[in-house]
Amino acid sequence: MSDDNSAKRPDHAKADHPTIPGAKTGVLLANLGTPDNYDYWSMRRYLNEFLSDRRVIDLPRWKWQPLLQLIILTKRPFSSGKAYASIWNKDKGESPLMTITRDQTQALAASMKTRYGDQVMVDFCMRYGNPSTQSKVRAMVQAGCRRILFFPLYPHYAGATSATANDQFFRALMKETWQPTARVVEPYFENQLYIDALAQSVERAYAKTDPKPEKLVVSYHGMPQRYLQQGDPYHCQCQKNTRLLRERLGWDETQITTTFQSVFGREEWLKPYTVKEVARLAREDGTKRIAVIAPAFSADCIETLEEINEEIRESFEEVGGEHFTYIPCLNDEDAHIKALSQIIEDNIAGWLS
């Protein structure tokens, strides 16, 4: 975010020439999105935008839209609204995802200011809901950003996350008369600073827990199995993320496992499903103590605060699990901000010294 609104006419321009703001480089962070509130109509608007995205639900429109509009959007806003209400930041009147993403943005803006002064403008947008990608691209162009680095806050690539965020960014650019030069940050699940930040969060959680968890469940957001067959690299990147984390921690394979959460619809999704696997660990393996971490999310949200810390916890405890530790997302932890700052600097190399 920048307070520098200086604008002037080009040298030798006529008096009626529009003023042009000083050139800057924009860094636009992007996350999934959040409803404006948890009431029925706010939830319905948000879910309609989200579930109408062909990257998320790729069924033919003639088959999907009647089901969505007449059945799903009649019922689901109530249950989703109840879930959001249980985690809502009532002090600020917004979801935790909004609060955390803003905190991350402010921390990164401070880091960029220290490094580049007023040359860099940092802001954030949401793929669904507000603030919209288009509104933030427009604001950056108006502020004089001749170059924009678009940074989807997803460590792993998936069509339903990174790709749809990129789609929306480029659609926004299509509406600009003077398009800025653009770059997109690639998936960063292999970045050593990111892996170190994850490992440090595990080490902190384990240091506070006595006795220690017997198993670390590394839970990633799920996707249909057929997406893997169609060439989406998400599953492979998640598996590698877990391996890199395990190696950084110095653990053997018995101490950590990969699972997938948030199944939707009737088709087969990536397995094992987190909610079933934690129950199996307790029921069949006799595991009494587990910890769960969700590396696919850069900020705590409905899928972590409500699904993992409530639904998945219950699944484990109902069949004999005794100690469930949820390890929060990296959020605005210093190590996370350091990793994201370095990724930004690497990606704007050549634009700024």
C-alpha positions as CSV (number, residue, x, y, z in Angstrom):
1,M,0.0,0.0,0.0
2,S,1.4,3.4,-0.9
3,D,0.6,7.0,0.2
4,D,2.5,8.5,-2.8
5,N,-0.2,9.9,-5.0
6,S,2.0,12.3,-6.9
7,A,1.1,12.8,-10.5
8,K,2.2,15.3,-13.1
9,R,2.0,16.0,-16.8
10,P,4.9,14.7,-18.9
11,D,7.5,17.2,-19.8
12,H,6.6,19.3,-22.8
13,A,3.0,18.1,-22.7
14,K,0.2,20.6,-23.4
15,A,-1.9,22.0,-20.6
16,D,-4.9,19.7,-21.3
17,H,-2.8,16.5,-21.1
18,P,-3.9,14.3,-18.3
19,T,-1.5,14.0,-15.3
20,I,0.3,10.7,-14.9
21,P,1.3,9.2,-11.6
22,G,4.9,8.4,-10.9
23,A,5.9,4.9,-12.0
24,K,5.8,2.1,-9.4
25,T,5.9,-1.7,-9.2
26,G,2.8,-3.4,-7.8
27,V,2.7,-6.6,-5.8
28,L,-0.8,-8.0,-5.7
29,L,-1.4,-10.8,-3.3
30,A,-4.4,-13.1,-4.0
31,N,-6.3,-15.4,-1.8
32,L,-9.4,-17.5,-2.3
33,G,-12.0,-15.2,-0.8
34,T,-14.6,-14.7,1.9
35,P,-18.2,-13.8,2.3
36,D,-18.9,-10.2,3.4
37,N,-21.0,-11.7,6.3
38,Y,-22.5,-15.0,7.4
39,D,-26.1,-14.1,6.8
40,Y,-28.1,-16.1,4.2
41,W,-27.8,-13.6,1.3
42,S,-24.1,-12.8,1.9
43,M,-23.4,-16.5,1.9
44,R,-25.5,-17.2,-1.1
45,R,-23.8,-14.5,-3.2
46,Y,-20.4,-15.8,-2.2
47,L,-21.2,-19.5,-2.8
48,N,-22.8,-18.7,-6.1
49,E,-19.7,-16.9,-7.4
50,F,-17.4,-19.7,-6.0
51,L,-19.4,-22.7,-7.2
52,S,-20.2,-21.1,-10.6
53,D,-16.4,-21.1,-11.4
54,R,-15.8,-23.7,-14.1
55,R,-12.3,-24.3,-12.6
56,V,-14.0,-25.4,-9.4
57,I,-17.0,-27.3,-10.8
58,D,-16.4,-28.3,-14.4
59,L,-19.7,-30.1,-15.0
60,P,-21.7,-28.8,-18.1
61,R,-23.6,-25.6,-17.2
62,W,-27.0,-27.1,-18.3
63,K,-26.5,-29.9,-15.7
64,W,-24.9,-28.0,-12.9
65,Q,-26.6,-24.6,-12.8
66,P,-30.1,-25.8,-12.2
67,L,-28.8,-28.0,-9.3
68,L,-26.8,-25.2,-7.9
69,Q,-29.5,-22.5,-8.1
70,L,-32.5,-24.5,-7.2
71,I,-31.2,-26.9,-4.5
72,I,-27.6,-26.2,-3.3
73,L,-28.0,-22.4,-3.0
74,T,-31.3,-22.9,-1.2
75,K,-29.8,-25.0,1.6
76,R,-26.1,-24.6,1.8
77,P,-26.0,-20.9,2.8
78,F,-27.6,-21.9,6.1
79,S,-25.0,-24.6,7.0
80,S,-22.1,-22.6,5.6
81,G,-23.3,-19.5,7.4
82,K,-23.4,-21.4,10.7
83,A,-19.9,-22.6,10.2
84,Y,-18.6,-19.1,9.4
85,A,-20.4,-17.7,12.5
86,S,-18.5,-20.1,14.7
87,I,-15.1,-18.6,13.6
88,W,-16.1,-15.0,12.6
89,N,-13.9,-12.2,13.8
90,K,-16.7,-10.2,15.5
91,D,-14.4,-7.4,16.7
92,K,-13.6,-6.5,13.1
93,G,-16.8,-7.8,11.5
94,E,-15.0,-10.0,9.0
95,S,-13.7,-13.6,8.5
96,P,-10.3,-14.6,9.9
97,L,-9.1,-15.0,6.3
98,M,-9.7,-11.4,5.7
99,T,-8.0,-10.3,8.9
100,I,-4.9,-12.5,8.4
101,T,-4.5,-11.6,4.7
102,R,-4.6,-7.9,5.6
103,D,-2.0,-8.5,8.3
104,Q,0.2,-10.4,5.9
105,T,-0.1,-7.6,3.4
106,Q,0.9,-4.9,5.9
107,A,3.9,-7.0,7.0
108,L,5.0,-7.5,3.4
109,A,4.4,-3.8,2.6
110,A,6.7,-2.9,5.5
111,S,9.3,-5.3,4.3
112,M,9.2,-4.0,0.7
113,K,9.4,-0.4,2.0
114,T,12.5,-1.2,3.9
115,R,14.0,-2.8,0.8
116,Y,12.8,-0.5,-2.0
117,G,11.4,2.6,-0.4
118,D,8.3,4.0,-2.2
119,Q,9.0,2.2,-5.4
120,V,6.7,-0.8,-4.5
121,M,3.0,-0.8,-3.8
122,V,1.7,-4.0,-2.0
123,D,-2.0,-4.8,-1.8
124,F,-4.3,-7.9,-1.7
125,C,-7.4,-9.2,-3.5
126,M,-9.7,-12.1,-3.3
127,R,-10.7,-14.4,-6.2
128,Y,-14.3,-14.5,-4.9
129,G,-16.0,-11.8,-2.9
130,N,-14.3,-8.5,-1.9
131,P,-11.9,-6.9,-2.4
132,S,-12.2,-8.1,-6.0
133,T,-9.2,-8.7,-8.3
134,Q,-10.5,-6.2,-10.8
135,S,-10.9,-3.4,-8.3
136,K,-7.3,-3.9,-7.0
137,V,-5.8,-4.1,-10.4
138,R,-7.6,-0.8,-11.3
139,A,-6.4,0.9,-8.1
140,M,-2.8,-0.2,-8.9
141,V,-2.9,1.1,-12.4
142,Q,-4.4,4.4,-11.2
143,A,-1.6,4.6,-8.7
144,G,1.0,4.4,-11.4
145,C,2.0,0.7,-11.3
146,R,3.6,0.0,-14.7
147,R,4.5,-3.4,-13.6
148,I,2.5,-5.8,-11.4
149,L,3.7,-9.0,-9.8
150,F,0.7,-11.2,-9.1
151,F,1.2,-13.5,-6.2
152,P,-1.5,-16.3,-5.6
153,L,-0.9,-17.3,-2.0
154,Y,-1.1,-21.0,-2.7
155,P,2.2,-22.9,-2.2
156,H,1.0,-25.6,-4.7
157,Y,-0.5,-25.2,-8.2
158,A,-4.0,-26.4,-8.8
159,G,-6.5,-25.5,-11.5
160,A,-9.1,-24.7,-8.8
161,T,-6.8,-22.3,-6.9
162,S,-3.8,-20.9,-8.7
163,A,-5.2,-21.1,-12.2
164,T,-8.5,-19.5,-11.5
165,A,-6.8,-16.7,-9.6
166,N,-4.5,-16.1,-12.6
167,D,-7.5,-16.3,-14.9
168,Q,-9.2,-13.5,-12.9
169,F,-6.0,-11.4,-12.9
170,F,-5.6,-11.5,-16.6
171,R,-9.3,-10.8,-17.2
172,A,-8.8,-7.7,-15.1
173,L,-5.8,-6.7,-17.2
174,M,-8.0,-7.0,-20.3
175,K,-10.1,-4.0,-19.1
176,E,-7.1,-1.7,-18.7
177,T,-6.3,0.9,-21.4
178,W,-2.7,1.1,-20.4
179,Q,-1.8,-2.5,-19.4
180,P,1.0,-2.9,-16.9
181,T,3.7,-5.5,-17.6
182,A,2.8,-8.5,-15.5
183,R,4.5,-11.5,-13.9
184,V,3.0,-14.4,-11.9
185,V,4.7,-16.1,-9.0
186,E,5.1,-19.8,-9.5
187,P,4.2,-22.4,-6.8
188,Y,6.6,-22.2,-3.9
189,F,6.1,-25.5,-2.1
190,E,9.8,-26.3,-2.6
191,N,11.1,-23.0,-1.4
192,Q,13.6,-23.7,1.5
193,L,12.5,-20.7,3.6
194,Y,8.9,-21.9,3.3
195,I,9.8,-25.4,4.3
196,D,11.8,-24.0,7.2
197,A,8.8,-21.9,8.3
198,L,6.6,-25.0,8.3
199,A,9.1,-27.1,10.2
200,Q,9.6,-24.4,12.8
201,S,5.8,-24.2,13.3
202,V,5.8,-28.0,13.9
203,E,8.7,-27.8,16.3
204,R,7.1,-25.0,18.3
205,A,3.8,-27.0,18.6
206,Y,5.6,-30.2,19.6
207,A,7.7,-28.3,22.2
208,K,4.4,-27.2,23.9
209,T,2.9,-30.6,23.8
210,D,3.6,-33.3,26.5
211,P,3.5,-36.1,25.7
212,K,4.4,-35.5,22.1
213,P,2.0,-36.5,19.2
214,E,2.6,-39.9,17.8
215,K,1.7,-38.9,14.3
216,L,1.7,-35.7,12.2
217,V,-1.1,-35.6,9.7
218,V,-0.3,-33.3,6.9
219,S,-3.8,-32.4,5.5
220,Y,-4.1,-30.7,2.1
221,H,-7.3,-29.4,0.4
222,G,-8.8,-32.2,-1.7
223,M,-9.6,-32.3,-5.4
224,P,-11.3,-34.9,-7.7
225,Q,-9.0,-37.9,-8.5
226,R,-9.7,-37.4,-12.2
227,Y,-7.9,-34.0,-12.1
228,L,-4.7,-35.8,-11.4
229,Q,-5.3,-38.1,-14.4
230,Q,-5.9,-35.0,-16.5
231,G,-2.5,-33.6,-15.7
232,D,-3.0,-31.3,-12.7
233,P,0.3,-31.5,-10.6
234,Y,-1.3,-30.6,-7.3
235,H,-1.2,-34.2,-5.8
236,C,2.5,-34.7,-6.7
237,Q,3.4,-31.3,-5.3
238,C,1.6,-32.0,-2.0
239,Q,3.4,-35.4,-1.7
240,K,6.7,-33.7,-2.3
241,N,5.9,-31.0,0.2
242,T,5.4,-33.6,2.9
243,R,8.6,-35.3,2.0
244,L,10.6,-32.1,2.2
245,L,9.0,-31.2,5.5
246,R,9.8,-34.7,6.9
247,E,13.4,-34.4,5.7
248,R,13.8,-31.0,7.3
249,L,12.4,-32.3,10.6
250,G,14.7,-35.3,10.4
251,W,11.9,-37.8,10.9
252,D,11.2,-41.2,9.5
253,E,8.1,-42.1,7.4
254,T,6.2,-43.6,10.3
255,Q,5.9,-40.2,12.0
256,I,4.1,-38.4,9.3
257,T,1.3,-39.0,6.8
258,T,-0.4,-37.1,3.9
259,T,-4.2,-36.8,3.7
260,F,-6.8,-34.7,1.8
261,Q,-9.8,-32.9,3.2
262,S,-12.9,-31.0,2.0
263,V,-14.5,-33.6,-0.2
264,F,-17.5,-32.3,-2.3
265,G,-19.9,-34.2,-4.4
266,R,-20.1,-37.9,-5.2
267,E,-17.1,-38.7,-7.3
268,E,-13.9,-40.0,-5.9
269,W,-11.4,-37.5,-4.6
270,L,-7.7,-37.7,-3.7
271,K,-7.2,-40.2,-0.8
272,P,-6.9,-40.8,2.0
273,Y,-9.6,-38.5,3.3
274,T,-8.4,-36.7,6.4
275,V,-11.7,-37.1,8.3
276,K,-11.6,-40.9,7.7
277,E,-7.8,-41.4,8.2
278,V,-7.7,-39.7,11.6
279,A,-10.5,-42.0,12.8
280,R,-8.7,-45.0,11.3
281,L,-5.5,-44.1,13.1
282,A,-7.4,-44.0,16.5
283,R,-9.6,-47.0,15.8
284,E,-7.3,-49.5,14.0
285,D,-3.7,-48.3,14.9
286,G,-4.5,-47.3,18.5
287,T,-3.0,-43.9,18.0
288,K,-4.0,-41.7,20.9
289,R,-2.1,-38.4,20.1
290,I,-2.0,-36.7,16.7
291,A,-1.2,-33.3,15.4
292,V,-2.6,-31.9,12.1
293,I,-1.1,-29.2,9.9
294,A,-2.5,-27.8,6.6
295,P,0.4,-26.5,4.4
296,A,-1.9,-25.8,1.4
297,F,-3.4,-22.8,3.2
298,S,-1.3,-19.7,3.7
299,A,-3.8,-18.3,6.2
300,D,-6.3,-19.9,8.6
301,C,-9.8,-20.0,7.2
302,I,-13.0,-21.9,7.3
303,E,-11.3,-25.1,6.1
304,T,-8.8,-25.0,9.0
305,L,-10.5,-23.3,11.9
306,E,-13.9,-25.0,11.5
307,E,-13.3,-28.2,9.4
308,I,-10.0,-29.3,10.9
309,N,-10.2,-27.9,14.4
310,E,-13.8,-28.9,14.9
311,E,-15.1,-31.7,12.5
312,I,-11.8,-33.6,12.0
313,R,-11.0,-33.3,15.7
314,E,-14.4,-34.8,16.5
315,S,-13.8,-37.7,14.1
316,F,-10.6,-38.5,15.9
317,E,-11.9,-38.2,19.4
318,E,-15.2,-40.0,18.9
319,V,-13.3,-43.3,18.2
320,G,-10.8,-43.1,21.1
321,G,-8.3,-40.4,20.1
322,E,-7.3,-38.5,23.2
323,H,-5.0,-35.6,22.3
324,F,-5.6,-33.6,19.1
325,T,-3.2,-30.7,18.3
326,Y,-4.0,-28.3,15.5
327,I,-1.0,-26.5,14.2
328,P,-2.1,-23.1,12.8
329,C,-1.3,-21.9,9.3
330,L,1.8,-19.8,8.9
331,N,-0.3,-16.6,8.8
332,D,1.8,-13.6,9.5
333,E,4.5,-15.4,11.4
334,D,7.9,-13.8,11.0
335,A,9.4,-16.8,9.2
336,H,6.5,-16.9,6.8
337,I,6.8,-13.2,6.0
338,K,10.5,-13.6,5.5
339,A,9.9,-16.5,3.0
340,L,7.2,-14.5,1.1
341,S,9.4,-11.4,1.0
342,Q,12.3,-13.3,-0.5
343,I,10.0,-14.9,-3.1
344,I,8.8,-11.4,-4.1
345,E,12.3,-10.1,-4.3
346,D,13.3,-13.0,-6.5
347,N,10.4,-12.4,-8.8
348,I,10.8,-8.7,-9.2
349,A,14.5,-9.1,-10.0
350,G,15.3,-7.1,-13.1
351,W,12.5,-4.6,-12.4
352,L,14.1,-3.1,-9.4
353,S,17.6,-3.0,-8.1
